[in-house]
Amino acid sequence: MTDNLEMETLWEDFHRAVNMTSQELAAWLRVSDASEETEPLPEHAGTPTGQRVLAILQKRRTDLTEDDVQVMYEVVDTVAEQADVENEPAADDARRRHLLMSLGHDPLKP
């Protein structure tokens, strides 16, 4: 497992990158997966990574697994690559915004 200082930094980076609450993310995952005819069960909504992010948001730092830590690193890296601080996506840049929101980062959120 990662050392305490590295874990603390990752925890802070993850929660800075994931700027949606667990309720906001859960709602987004359900909406993004819904079609005109069906809506998935909440525990099956969204991407596998989105589901993992949601699970991590509901955990305490001491309860994280190695898999959780790996997902946290991936999310922090992806958000850093996709989110351009100088040019956050406009409302009409839906594809990139939806990708980031499936990871718990709403680029239009202050």
Secondary structure, 3 states (H helix, E strand, C coil): CCCHHHHHHHHHHHHHHCCCCHHHHHHHHHHHHCCCCCCCCHHHCCCHHHHHHHHHHCCCHHHCCHHHHHHHHHHHHHHHHHCCCCCCCCCCCHHHHHHHHCCCCCCCCC
